[in-house]
Amino acid sequence: MTVDAVRKKGRGSRAQGNIPRMEDLVEILRKRIVEHELPPGSKLRESVLTAEFNVSRPRVREAFSVLEDRGVAAAGTGSVQCAGGSRPD
């Protein structure tokens, strides 16, 4: 099977390095929040992030959970809200 055929089936991107690991996704989002690239109170939507990073909804939900545990976001349904007092972990 060619690389193009694998990509068409929705696989192969990870081998190319295009899909971030969950830990990388958490770090990207945490950095955006802490550096106020995403202002306090703004919402991170699950559907938007799945499309932006080409990851599954469960991966985004897991990242949301980690961000909430770290105190940089508050969970909602299908989204998280950036916390105002973000701390750089």
C-alpha positions in Angstrom: 0.0 0.0 0.0 1.4 3.4 -0.9 1.8 6.3 1.5 -1.0 8.2 -0.3 -3.3 5.2 0.0 -2.6 5.0 3.8 -3.3 8.8 4.2 -6.6 8.5 2.3 -7.7 5.9 4.9 -7.0 8.4 7.7 -3.7 6.8 8.8 -0.1 7.7 8.2 -0.1 11.3 9.4 1.3 10.2 12.8 4.3 8.6 11.1 4.8 12.0 9.3 4.7 13.8 12.7 1.6 15.7 11.9 -0.5 14.5 14.8 0.6 15.7 18.3 0.8 13.2 21.2 -1.6 14.0 24.0 1.2 15.5 26.1 2.2 17.8 23.2 -1.4 18.9 22.7 -1.6 19.7 26.4 1.6 21.7 26.2 0.5 23.6 23.1 -2.8 24.6 24.7 -1.3 25.4 28.1 1.3 27.7 26.4 -1.5 29.5 24.5 -3.4 30.0 27.7 -0.5 31.1 29.9 0.9 33.5 27.3 -2.6 34.9 26.8 -2.7 34.0 23.1 -6.1 32.6 24.3 -7.4 35.4 26.6 -8.9 34.5 30.1 -12.5 33.4 29.7 -12.2 32.3 26.1 -13.5 28.9 25.2 -11.6 26.1 23.7 -14.1 24.0 21.7 -13.5 20.3 21.2 -14.7 20.3 17.6 -12.4 23.1 16.6 -9.4 21.5 18.2 -10.1 18.1 16.7 -10.0 19.7 13.3 -7.0 22.0 14.0 -4.8 19.2 15.3 -6.3 16.3 13.4 -6.8 14.4 16.6 -9.8 12.4 18.1 -12.3 13.8 20.5 -11.2 11.5 23.3 -7.6 12.9 22.9 -8.9 16.5 23.2 -11.1 15.5 26.2 -8.1 14.0 27.9 -6.1 17.2 27.2 -9.0 19.2 28.6 -8.9 17.1 31.8 -5.2 17.7 32.2 -5.6 21.4 31.7 -8.3 21.5 34.3 -6.2 19.5 36.7 -3.4 22.0 36.2 -5.7 24.9 37.0 -5.4 26.6 33.6 -8.9 25.8 32.4 -12.4 25.0 33.7 -14.4 22.2 32.0 -17.7 22.7 30.2 -19.7 20.5 27.9 -17.6 20.0 24.7 -15.3 22.9 25.7 -13.1 24.3 28.4 -12.8 27.9 29.5 -9.4 29.5 29.9 -8.8 30.4 33.5 -7.9 34.0 34.4 -5.1 33.2 36.8 -3.2 30.7 34.7 0.1 29.6 36.2 3.1 28.4 34.1 3.6 24.7 35.0 
